[in-house]
């Protein structure tokens, strides 16, 4: 039963992240694709797997920009998804 809920939360996070990330206004985030999201069993942490088009410098800059925007991304997810703890 827990795996069904984990899958559902993972799909919701994936859907929302694919909508939120392209709307970020940071120019360092070029062509970033959200590949997958992994949620822990207690649903307190989530890992976002991305794919970046470009060379190593572009990948590094996009990763740094996404890490800097994590607070904004998390806040947007909290507005869109009703969960006890937003991962």
Buried (B, 14 or more C-beta within 10 A) or exposed (E): EEEEEBEEBBEBBBBBBBEBBEEBEBEBBBEBEBEEBEBEEEBEEBEBEBEBEEEEEBBEBBBEBBEEBEEEBBEBBEEBBEEEEBB
